[in-house]
Amino acid sequence: MGTIPLHEIISEIESFAPPSLQESYDNCGLQTGHSSMEVTGIIITLDVTEAVLEEAITHNFNLIVAHHPVTLSGIKKLTCHSAAERILIAAVKNDIAIFAAHTNLDSVTGGVSTVLANKIGLINQRILEPRSNLLVKLVTFVPHQQAPEVREALFNAGAGRIGNYDQCSYNSHGEGTFRAGENTLPFAGKKGLMHTEAEVRIETIMPDYLQNKVVQALYATHPYEEPAYDLIALKNEWDSIGFGVIGDLPEPLPPEKFLQQLKKRTHAGCVRYSATEKTEVRTVAVCGGSGSFLLKQAMKHQADVLVTGDFKYHQFFDAENKIMIADIGHYESEQFTKELFFELLTKKFPNFAVRLSNVNSNPIKYL
């Protein structure tokens, strides 16, 4: 069946969930191993446990792809006194790489919350809390004749995407002036003489994590030795990136029936829920993992229910009967992330050994 360089697998995951989107407290990326190693097979899991590691060893798979990192905090010593230490030691001894995509996978459209929303059957989905300060505007100036080629290169590098539209730019026409110095090879004009060139001012937008790639594309296609460009940080919200998803049920349901359906579709051991004054559920907000921080946002968008995990006792009072909280559990709200990884990797590497872990890593049991 062959092997695949680990860096190719990492590239595929990170192109979908860029590491720059992770939260400051997070620990995404490669936990053990090195990017140049050859991968014999992939085990996909939500959590990296000792049982999952043993499963990888048994099947001779040397890569574990997980949603949760082995640890969020730093480790100062490896003494086998904790599960995280034992896992890291065993992974290194057995040449097993561990890779995690956590809050970066939570933040993207099509990520963790989208998968949960799909399981519930929501339509008209959109990001519940879009993130801001992630967009950059590029402004550059190109001779008329070369402007189409430069624009296309910028678009191919990922610039110019706004929602469901791509190849977005604004173009205005004017004149640029420059004087070539002695040690130059000017595209137009003569050394020592000021030159006036009819130019197109191209403005387009991109996520900040594509900045280097887009600027490289600009330099590769721009005819000038020294292209002029500006990068402007924007405060705009980015509707394609953020936490949680909100959508609608195809048909409204009474709260009790919605909860029964929710428990069945998510295989939840139980559903902890709050009272509500509403007689039907139509608009539903969801967040995989710990989503209590999105309660006010869900109420702002007039959601009838917020489905997530890890609500504390006193937080249930904050709903004030205006919205129903449905806490299905952290593991239960994120368990379908394994399917997301599986689809992403098997689509790119269709004939490679990719396996969903058989280990139920949920530490919580229900009586």
Secondary structure, 3 states (H helix, E strand, C coil): CCCEEHHHHHHHHHHHCCHHHCCCCCCCEEEECCCCCEECCEEEECCCCHHHHHHHHHCCCCEEEECCCCCCCCCCCCCCCCHHHHHHHHHHHCCCEEEECCHHHHHECCCHHHHHHHHHCCEEEEEEEEEECCEEEEEEEEEHHHHHHHHHHHHHCCCCCECCECCCCEEEEEEEEEEECCCCCCCCCCECCEEEEEEEEEEEEEEHHHHHHHHHHHHHHCCCCCCCEEEEEECCEEEEEEEEEEEEEEEEECHHHHHHHHHHHHCCCCCEECCCCCCCEEEEEEEEEECHHHHHHHHHCCCCEEEEECCCHHHHHHHCCCCEEEECCHHHHHCCHHHHHHHHHHHHCCCCCEEECCCCCCCCCCC
